[in-house]
Amino acid sequence: MRKIFSAAVAAIVLFSGPASAWDGVLTGTVVGIEVVASGGTSHNMDFRVYVSGTAKCNGNGWAYIDSNATNYNAIVATILSAKVTKSPISVYANKDSAGYCLIGDVSVS
């Protein structure tokens, strides 16, 4: 019995995929950017990025970040750089309370 249990645990560890803390990952190139004036509101999806490719977040090919986010400037600069250089990008996002995809991390290849 102990050998069966050990074999089962080993199989789970060896064949399980990496865990993802993100609700969605958009991978491809930046095909569009939209900037919306917040008008004093704290949640207006101020900076939106549209990414090509098949991976989507909650059925959408776009994600956003609000201008009051602590890393807003760095994320916007990274996305704009990827757009200008046409570099592949991965946008990691989590669904907000309304089901839209809030950017949590960005990486450029």
N, CA, C and O atoms as a GROMACS GRO file, in nm:
protein
  436
    1MET      N    1   0.083  -0.120   0.000
    1MET     CA    2   0.000   0.000   0.000
    1MET      C    3   0.087   0.125   0.000
    1MET      O    4   0.056   0.224  -0.067
    2ARG      N    5   0.194   0.118   0.076
    2ARG     CA    6   0.283   0.234   0.085
    2ARG      C    7   0.349   0.263  -0.049
    2ARG      O    8   0.367   0.380  -0.085
    3LYS      N    9   0.384   0.159  -0.124
    3LYS     CA   10   0.447   0.178  -0.255
    3LYS      C   11   0.348   0.241  -0.354
    3LYS      O   12   0.387   0.325  -0.435
    4ILE      N   13   0.222   0.202  -0.346
    4ILE     CA   14   0.121   0.259  -0.435
    4ILE      C   15   0.104   0.407  -0.405
    4ILE      O   16   0.097   0.489  -0.497
    5PHE      N   17   0.096   0.442  -0.277
    5PHE     CA   18   0.082   0.582  -0.238
    5PHE      C   19   0.202   0.662  -0.284
    5PHE      O   20   0.187   0.772  -0.338
    6SER      N   21   0.322   0.609  -0.263
    6SER     CA   22   0.444   0.680  -0.306
    6SER      C   23   0.447   0.698  -0.456
    6SER      O   24   0.488   0.804  -0.505
    7ALA      N   25   0.404   0.596  -0.530
    7ALA     CA   26   0.403   0.606  -0.676
    7ALA      C   27   0.301   0.710  -0.721
    7ALA      O   28   0.326   0.784  -0.816
    8ALA      N   29   0.187   0.716  -0.654
    8ALA     CA   30   0.085   0.814  -0.690
    8ALA      C   31   0.133   0.956  -0.665
    8ALA      O   32   0.113   1.044  -0.749
    9VAL      N   33   0.197   0.978  -0.552
    9VAL     CA   34   0.251   1.110  -0.521
    9VAL      C   35   0.358   1.149  -0.621
    9VAL      O   36   0.362   1.263  -0.668
   10ALA      N   37   0.446   1.056  -0.654
   10ALA     CA   38   0.552   1.084  -0.752
   10ALA      C   39   0.493   1.118  -0.888
   10ALA      O   40   0.542   1.209  -0.955
   11ALA      N   41   0.388   1.047  -0.929
   11ALA     CA   42   0.325   1.074  -1.058
   11ALA      C   43   0.262   1.213  -1.060
   11ALA      O   44   0.272   1.284  -1.160
   12ILE      N   45   0.199   1.251  -0.952
   12ILE     CA   46   0.137   1.384  -0.944
   12ILE      C   47   0.244   1.493  -0.955
   12ILE      O   48   0.226   1.591  -1.027
   13VAL      N   49   0.352   1.476  -0.884
   13VAL     CA   50   0.460   1.575  -0.885
   13VAL      C   51   0.525   1.583  -1.022
   13VAL      O   52   0.554   1.692  -1.071
   14LEU      N   53   0.550   1.468  -1.085
   14LEU     CA   54   0.620   1.466  -1.213
   14LEU      C   55   0.536   1.515  -1.330
   14LEU      O   56   0.588   1.577  -1.423
   15PHE      N   57   0.406   1.487  -1.326
   15PHE     CA   58   0.324   1.515  -1.442
   15PHE      C   59   0.229   1.633  -1.427
   15PHE      O   60   0.151   1.661  -1.518
   16SER      N   61   0.235   1.701  -1.316
   16SER     CA   62   0.150   1.819  -1.302
   16SER      C   63   0.219   1.938  -1.367
   16SER      O   64   0.341   1.951  -1.361
   17GLY      N   65   0.139   2.023  -1.429
   17GLY     CA   66   0.193   2.141  -1.496
   17GLY      C   67   0.219   2.252  -1.396
   17GLY      O   68   0.180   2.242  -1.280
   18PRO      N   69   0.286   2.356  -1.441
   18PRO     CA   70   0.312   2.468  -1.351
   18PRO      C   71   0.184   2.539  -1.313
   18PRO      O   72   0.094   2.556  -1.395
   19ALA      N   73   0.175   2.580  -1.190
   19ALA     CA   74   0.057   2.653  -1.144
   19ALA      C   75   0.066   2.798  -1.190
   19ALA      O   76   0.174   2.856  -1.198
   20SER      N   77  -0.049   2.855  -1.221
   20SER     CA   78  -0.053   2.994  -1.264
   20SER      C   79  -0.139   3.074  -1.168
   20SER      O   80  -0.252   3.036  -1.137
   21ALA      N   81  -0.085   3.184  -1.123
   21ALA     CA   82  -0.160   3.270  -1.032
   21ALA      C   83  -0.244   3.372  -1.109
   21ALA      O   84  -0.309   3.457  -1.048
   22TRP      N   85  -0.242   3.364  -1.241
   22TRP     CA   86  -0.311   3.462  -1.324
   22TRP      C   87  -0.436   3.403  -1.384
   22TRP      O   88  -0.441   3.284  -1.416
   23ASP      N   89  -0.539   3.486  -1.400
   23ASP     CA   90  -0.662   3.443  -1.464
   23ASP      C   91  -0.647   3.434  -1.616
   23ASP      O   92  -0.722   3.362  -1.682
   24GLY      N   93  -0.552   3.506  -1.669
   24GLY     CA   94  -0.531   3.504  -1.813
   24GLY      C   95  -0.396   3.560  -1.851
   24GLY      O   96  -0.338   3.644  -1.780
   25VAL      N   97  -0.346   3.513  -1.964
   25VAL     CA   98  -0.220   3.564  -2.018
   25VAL      C   99  -0.243   3.594  -2.165
   25VAL      O  100  -0.283   3.506  -2.242
   26LEU      N  101  -0.219   3.718  -2.204
   26LEU     CA  102  -0.229   3.758  -2.343
   26LEU      C  103  -0.088   3.762  -2.399
   26LEU      O  104  -0.004   3.838  -2.351
   27THR      N  105  -0.061   3.682  -2.500
   27THR     CA  106   0.072   3.673  -2.556
   27THR      C  107   0.065   3.699  -2.706
   27THR      O  108  -0.018   3.642  -2.776
   28GLY      N  109   0.151   3.785  -2.754
   28GLY     CA  110   0.156   3.821  -2.895
   28GLY      C  111   0.223   3.955  -2.910
   28GLY      O  112   0.318   3.986  -2.839
   29THR      N  113   0.175   4.034  -3.003
   29THR     CA  114   0.227   4.169  -3.021
   29THR      C  115   0.116   4.269  -2.989
   29THR      O  116  -0.002   4.239  -2.998
   30VAL      N  117   0.158   4.388  -2.952
   30VAL     CA  118   0.063   4.494  -2.921
   30VAL      C  119   0.004   4.544  -3.052
   30VAL      O  120   0.075   4.593  -3.139
   31VAL      N  121  -0.128   4.530  -3.066
   31VAL     CA  122  -0.194   4.573  -3.189
   31VAL      C  123  -0.279   4.698  -3.168
   31VAL      O  124  -0.328   4.757  -3.264
   32GLY      N  125  -0.295   4.738  -3.043
   32GLY     CA  126  -0.372   4.858  -3.017
   32GLY      C  127  -0.355   4.906  -2.874
   32GLY      O  128  -0.330   4.828  -2.782
   33ILE      N  129  -0.370   5.035  -2.858
   33ILE     CA  130  -0.361   5.099  -2.726
   33ILE      C  131  -0.475   5.200  -2.719
   33ILE      O  132  -0.503   5.271  -2.816
   34GLU      N  133  -0.538   5.205  -2.605
   34GLU     CA  134  -0.646   5.300  -2.584
   34GLU      C  135  -0.624   5.367  -2.449
   34GLU      O  136  -0.600   5.300  -2.349
   35VAL      N  137  -0.633   5.498  -2.447
   35VAL     CA  138  -0.617   5.574  -2.323
   35VAL      C  139  -0.747   5.649  -2.298
   35VAL      O  140  -0.799   5.719  -2.386
   36VAL      N  141  -0.798   5.633  -2.176
   36VAL     CA  142  -0.926   5.694  -2.141
   36VAL      C  143  -0.903   5.789  -2.023
   36VAL      O  144  -0.838   5.752  -1.926
   37ALA      N  145  -0.956   5.911  -2.033
   37ALA     CA  146  -0.944   6.006  -1.922
   37ALA      C  147  -1.026   5.955  -1.805
   37ALA      O  148  -1.142   5.919  -1.821
   38SER      N  149  -0.965   5.952  -1.688
   38SER     CA  150  -1.035   5.897  -1.572
   38SER      C  151  -1.140   5.991  -1.518
   38SER      O  152  -1.234   5.945  -1.452
   39GLY      N  153  -1.129   6.118  -1.542
   39GLY     CA  154  -1.230   6.213  -1.496
   39GLY      C  155  -1.250   6.214  -1.346
   39GLY      O  156  -1.360   6.243  -1.298
   40GLY      N  157  -1.145   6.182  -1.273
   40GLY     CA  158  -1.153   6.184  -1.127
   40GLY      C  159  -1.200   6.054  -1.066
   40GLY      O  160  -1.201   6.040  -0.944
   41THR      N  161  -1.240   5.959  -1.148
   41THR     CA  162  -1.282   5.830  -1.093
   41THR      C  163  -1.159   5.743  -1.070
   41THR      O  164  -1.055   5.763  -1.132
   42SER      N  165  -1.173   5.648  -0.981
   42SER     CA  166  -1.058   5.563  -0.951
   42SER      C  167  -1.058   5.435  -1.033
   42SER      O  168  -0.962   5.359  -1.026
   43HIS      N  169  -1.164   5.410  -1.110
   43HIS     CA  170  -1.170   5.286  -1.187
   43HIS      C  171  -1.238   5.314  -1.320
   43HIS      O  172  -1.360   5.307  -1.333
   44ASN      N  173  -1.155   5.345  -1.420
   44ASN     CA  174  -1.210   5.373  -1.552
   44ASN      C  175  -1.134   5.298  -1.660
   44ASN      O  176  -1.148   5.327  -1.779
   45MET      N  177  -1.052   5.200  -1.617
   45MET     CA  178  -0.972   5.124  -1.713
   45MET      C  179  -0.893   5.221  -1.801
   45MET      O  180  -0.904   5.219  -1.924
   46ASP      N  181  -0.814   5.305  -1.737
   46ASP     CA  182  -0.750   5.420  -1.801
   46ASP      C  183  -0.660   5.386  -1.920
   46ASP      O  184  -0.666   5.454  -2.022
   47PHE      N  185  -0.578   5.282  -1.908
   47PHE     CA  186  -0.486   5.245  -2.015
   47PHE      C  187  -0.518   5.102  -2.056
   47PHE      O  188  -0.509   5.010  -1.975
   48ARG      N  189  -0.555   5.084  -2.181
   48ARG     CA  190  -0.596   4.952  -2.230
   48ARG      C  191  -0.500   4.909  -2.340
   48ARG      O  192  -0.463   4.988  -2.427
   49VAL      N  193  -0.463   4.784  -2.336
   49VAL     CA  194  -0.373   4.729  -2.436
   49VAL      C  195  -0.442   4.610  -2.504
   49VAL      O  196  -0.501   4.524  -2.438
   50TYR      N  197  -0.434   4.609  -2.636
   50TYR     CA  198  -0.490   4.500  -2.717
   50TYR      C  199  -0.373   4.419  -2.772
   50TYR      O  200  -0.280   4.474  -2.830
   51VAL      N  201  -0.380   4.287  -2.753
   51VAL     CA  202  -0.269   4.200  -2.790
   51VAL      C  203  -0.318   4.097  -2.891
   51VAL      O  204  -0.426   4.040  -2.876
   52SER      N  205  -0.237   4.074  -2.996
   52SER     CA  206  -0.269   3.971  -3.094
   52SER      C  207  -0.242   3.834  -3.032
   52SER      O  208  -0.183   3.825  -2.925
   53GLY      N  209  -0.285   3.731  -3.098
   53GLY     CA  210  -0.260   3.596  -3.050
   53GLY      C  211  -0.388   3.528  -3.006
   53GLY      O  212  -0.496   3.588  -3.009
   54THR      N  213  -0.376   3.404  -2.967
   54THR     CA  214  -0.494   3.325  -2.934
   54THR      C  215  -0.526   3.323  -2.786
   54THR      O  216  -0.641   3.302  -2.748
   55ALA      N  217  -0.427   3.343  -2.700
   55ALA     CA  218  -0.453   3.339  -2.556
   55ALA      C  219  -0.531   3.463  -2.516
   55ALA      O  220  -0.495   3.575  -2.553
   56LYS      N  221  -0.636   3.444  -2.441
   56LYS     CA  222  -0.723   3.555  -2.402
   56LYS      C  223  -0.742   3.556  -2.251
   56LYS      O  224  -0.710   3.459  -2.183
   57CYS      N  225  -0.791   3.664  -2.202
   57CYS     CA  226  -0.826   3.676  -2.061
   57CYS      C  227  -0.976   3.699  -2.053
   57CYS      O  228  -1.026   3.803  -2.097
   58ASN      N  229  -1.045   3.606  -1.997
   58ASN     CA  230  -1.190   3.615  -1.981
   58ASN      C  231  -1.262   3.643  -2.113
   58ASN      O  232  -1.361   3.715  -2.118
   59GLY      N  233  -1.210   3.584  -2.220
   59GLY     CA  234  -1.271   3.600  -2.352
   59GLY      C  235  -1.234   3.727  -2.425
   59GLY      O  236  -1.279   3.749  -2.537
   60ASN      N  237  -1.152   3.811  -2.364
   60ASN     CA  238  -1.111   3.938  -2.425
   60ASN      C  239  -0.967   3.932  -2.472
   60ASN      O  240  -0.884   3.861  -2.415
   61GLY      N  241  -0.937   4.007  -2.576
   61GLY     CA  242  -0.800   4.021  -2.625
   61GLY      C  243  -0.734   4.147  -2.574
   61GLY      O  244  -0.636   4.194  -2.631
   62TRP      N  245  -0.787   4.204  -2.466
   62TRP     CA  246  -0.732   4.327  -2.410
   62TRP      C  247  -0.734   4.321  -2.259
   62TRP      O  248  -0.808   4.243  -2.199
   63ALA      N  249  -0.650   4.404  -2.199
   63ALA     CA  250  -0.644   4.417  -2.054
   63ALA      C  251  -0.617   4.563  -2.022
   63ALA      O  252  -0.582   4.641  -2.111
   64TYR      N  253  -0.633   4.601  -1.896
   64TYR     CA  254  -0.620   4.742  -1.860
   64TYR      C  255  -0.542   4.758  -1.730
   64TYR      O  256  -0.520   4.664  -1.654
   65ILE      N  257  -0.502   4.884  -1.708
   65ILE     CA  258  -0.447   4.923  -1.579
   65ILE      C  259  -0.497   5.065  -1.551
   65ILE      O  260  -0.503   5.149  -1.641
   66ASP      N  261  -0.534   5.090  -1.427
   66ASP     CA  262  -0.580   5.223  -1.388
   66ASP      C  263  -0.461   5.313  -1.357
   66ASP      O  264  -0.355   5.266  -1.315
   67SER      N  265  -0.479   5.443  -1.378
   67SER     CA  266  -0.369   5.538  -1.357
   67SER      C  267  -0.330   5.553  -1.211
   67SER      O  268  -0.224   5.608  -1.181
   68ASN      N  269  -0.412   5.506  -1.118
   68ASN     CA  270  -0.376   5.515  -0.977
   68ASN      C  271  -0.299   5.393  -0.927
   68ASN      O  272  -0.267   5.386  -0.809
   69ALA      N  273  -0.269   5.297  -1.015
   69ALA     CA  274  -0.190   5.180  -0.976
   69ALA      C  275  -0.046   5.224  -0.947
   69ALA      O  276   0.008   5.311  -1.014
   70THR      N  277   0.015   5.162  -0.848
   70THR     CA  278   0.150   5.203  -0.809
   70THR      C  279   0.254   5.179  -0.918
   70THR      O  280   0.354   5.251  -0.922
   71ASN      N  281   0.234   5.083  -1.005
   71ASN     CA  282   0.331   5.054  -1.110
   71ASN      C  283   0.282   5.098  -1.249
   71ASN      O  284   0.330   5.049  -1.351
   72TYR      N  285   0.187   5.188  -1.251
   72TYR     CA  286   0.125   5.234  -1.376
   72TYR      C  287   0.229   5.283  -1.477
   72TYR      O  288   0.229   5.238  -1.592
   73ASN      N  289   0.317   5.374  -1.437
   73ASN     CA  290   0.413   5.433  -1.530
   73ASN      C  291   0.506   5.328  -1.591
   73ASN      O  292   0.534   5.332  -1.711
   74ALA      N  293   0.553   5.235  -1.511
   74ALA     CA  294   0.644   5.131  -1.561
   74ALA      C  295   0.573   5.038  -1.658
   74ALA      O  296   0.630   5.000  -1.761
   75ILE      N  297   0.450   5.000  -1.627
   75ILE     CA  298   0.376   4.911  -1.716
   75ILE      C  299   0.343   4.980  -1.847
   75ILE      O  300   0.358   4.920  -1.954
   76VAL      N  301   0.299   5.104  -1.841
   76VAL     CA  302   0.268   5.179  -1.964
   76VAL      C  303   0.394   5.195  -2.049
   76VAL      O  304   0.389   5.176  -2.170
   77ALA      N  305   0.506   5.230  -1.988
   77ALA     CA  306   0.631   5.246  -2.063
   77ALA      C  307   0.674   5.115  -2.128
   77ALA      O  308   0.720   5.115  -2.242
   78THR      N  309   0.659   5.006  -2.058
   78THR     CA  310   0.696   4.875  -2.113
   78THR      C  311   0.608   4.838  -2.232
   78THR      O  312   0.658   4.790  -2.334
   79ILE      N  313   0.479   4.861  -2.219
   79ILE     CA  314   0.386   4.829  -2.327
   79ILE      C  315   0.411   4.919  -2.448
   79ILE      O  316   0.410   4.871  -2.562
   80LEU      N  317   0.434   5.048  -2.425
   80LEU     CA  318   0.463   5.139  -2.537
   80LEU      C  319   0.593   5.101  -2.607
   80LEU      O  320   0.601   5.107  -2.730
   81SER      N  321   0.693   5.062  -2.532
   81SER     CA  322   0.819   5.017  -2.591
   81SER      C  323   0.799   4.894  -2.677
   81SER      O  324   0.855   4.884  -2.786
   82ALA      N  325   0.719   4.800  -2.628
   82ALA     CA  326   0.691   4.679  -2.705
   82ALA      C  327   0.616   4.712  -2.833
   82ALA      O  328   0.641   4.650  -2.937
   83LYS      N  329   0.526   4.808  -2.826
   83LYS     CA  330   0.451   4.850  -2.946
   83LYS      C  331   0.543   4.910  -3.050
   83LYS      O  332   0.536   4.876  -3.168
   84VAL      N  333   0.630   5.000  -3.007
   84VAL     CA  334   0.721   5.069  -3.100
   84VAL      C  335   0.820   4.973  -3.164
   84VAL      O  336   0.849   4.982  -3.283
   85THR      N  337   0.872   4.880  -3.084
   85THR     CA  338   0.974   4.786  -3.135
   85THR      C  339   0.912   4.660  -3.195
   85THR      O  340   0.985   4.575  -3.247
   86LYS      N  341   0.780   4.647  -3.187
   86LYS     CA  342   0.707   4.530  -3.237
   86LYS      C  343   0.758   4.401  -3.173
   86LYS      O  344   0.762   4.296  -3.238
   87SER      N  345   0.795   4.410  -3.047
   87SER     CA  346   0.846   4.294  -2.973
   87SER      C  347   0.732   4.210  -2.918
   87SER      O  348   0.626   4.264  -2.884
   88PRO      N  349   0.752   4.078  -2.911
   88PRO     CA  350   0.651   3.994  -2.847
   88PRO      C  351   0.634   4.032  -2.700
   88PRO      O  352   0.731   4.067  -2.632
   89ILE      N  353   0.511   4.025  -2.654
   89ILE     CA  354   0.479   4.067  -2.518
   89ILE      C  355   0.388   3.963  -2.454
   89ILE      O  356   0.309   3.897  -2.522
   90SER      N  357   0.399   3.950  -2.323
   90SER     CA  358   0.305   3.870  -2.245
   90SER      C  359   0.247   3.960  -2.138
   90SER      O  360   0.320   4.021  -2.060
   91VAL      N  361   0.115   3.968  -2.135
   91VAL     CA  362   0.045   4.049  -2.037
   91VAL      C  363  -0.031   3.953  -1.945
   91VAL      O  364  -0.121   3.882  -1.988
   92TYR      N  365   0.007   3.953  -1.818
   92TYR     CA  366  -0.054   3.866  -1.718
   92TYR      C  367  -0.160   3.947  -1.644
   92TYR      O  368  -0.133   4.056  -1.596
   93ALA      N  369  -0.281   3.892  -1.636
   93ALA     CA  370  -0.391   3.969  -1.580
   93ALA      C  371  -0.480   3.883  -1.491
   93ALA      O  372  -0.485   3.760  -1.505
   94ASN      N  373  -0.548   3.949  -1.401
   94ASN     CA  374  -0.650   3.887  -1.316
   94ASN      C  375  -0.782   3.958  -1.340
   94ASN      O  376  -0.785   4.078  -1.367
   95LYS      N  377  -0.890   3.884  -1.330
   95LYS     CA  378  -1.022   3.944  -1.348
   95LYS      C  379  -1.055   4.034  -1.229
   95LYS      O  380  -1.032   3.998  -1.113
   96ASP      N  381  -1.109   4.151  -1.260
   96ASP     CA  382  -1.156   4.240  -1.154
   96ASP      C  383  -1.298   4.200  -1.115
   96ASP      O  384  -1.350   4.100  -1.165
   97SER      N  385  -1.361   4.276  -1.029
   97SER     CA  386  -1.494   4.241  -0.980
   97SER      C  387  -1.601   4.243  -1.088
   97SER      O  388  -1.705   4.179  -1.074
   98ALA      N  389  -1.575   4.316  -1.197
   98ALA     CA  390  -1.670   4.322  -1.309
   98ALA      C  391  -1.637   4.220  -1.418
   98ALA      O  392  -1.710   4.209  -1.516
   99GLY      N  393  -1.528   4.145  -1.400
   99GLY     CA  394  -1.490   4.044  -1.498
   99GLY      C  395  -1.392   4.091  -1.604
   99GLY      O  396  -1.357   4.014  -1.694
  100TYR      N  397  -1.348   4.217  -1.595
  100TYR     CA  398  -1.249   4.266  -1.690
  100TYR      C  399  -1.110   4.229  -1.641
  100TYR      O  400  -1.091   4.196  -1.524
  101CYS      N  401  -1.012   4.234  -1.731
  101CYS     CA  402  -0.878   4.186  -1.701
  101CYS      C  403  -0.786   4.300  -1.660
  101CYS      O  404  -0.752   4.386  -1.741
  102LEU      N  405  -0.746   4.299  -1.535
  102LEU     CA  406  -0.658   4.400  -1.477
  102LEU      C  407  -0.513   4.351  -1.487
  102LEU      O  408  -0.480   4.243  -1.439
  103ILE      N  409  -0.429   4.431  -1.550
  103ILE     CA  410  -0.289   4.394  -1.570
  103ILE      C  411  -0.218   4.385  -1.435
  103ILE      O  412  -0.228   4.474  -1.350
  104GLY      N  413  -0.146   4.275  -1.418
  104GLY     CA  414  -0.067   4.256  -1.297
  104GLY      C  415   0.081   4.248  -1.326
  104GLY      O  416   0.163   4.278  -1.239
  105ASP      N  417   0.116   4.207  -1.448
  105ASP     CA  418   0.256   4.188  -1.482
  105ASP      C  419   0.269   4.192  -1.635
  105ASP      O  420   0.177   4.152  -1.706
  106VAL      N  421   0.382   4.239  -1.683
  106VAL     CA  422   0.409   4.246  -1.826
  106VAL      C  423   0.552   4.202  -1.849
  106VAL      O  424   0.642   4.241  -1.775
  107SER      N  425   0.574   4.120  -1.952
  107SER     CA  426   0.709   4.086  -1.990
  107SER      C  427   0.723   4.100  -2.142
  107SER      O  428   0.631   4.070  -2.217
  108VAL      N  429   0.840   4.144  -2.184
  108VAL     CA  430   0.870   4.165  -2.326
  108VAL      C  431   0.984   4.074  -2.364
  108VAL      O  432   1.083   4.062  -2.290
  109SER      N  433   0.970   4.010  -2.478
  109SER     CA  434   1.077   3.919  -2.526
  109SER      C  435   1.170   3.990  -2.620
  109SER      O  436   1.265   3.930  -2.670
   0.00000   0.00000   0.00000
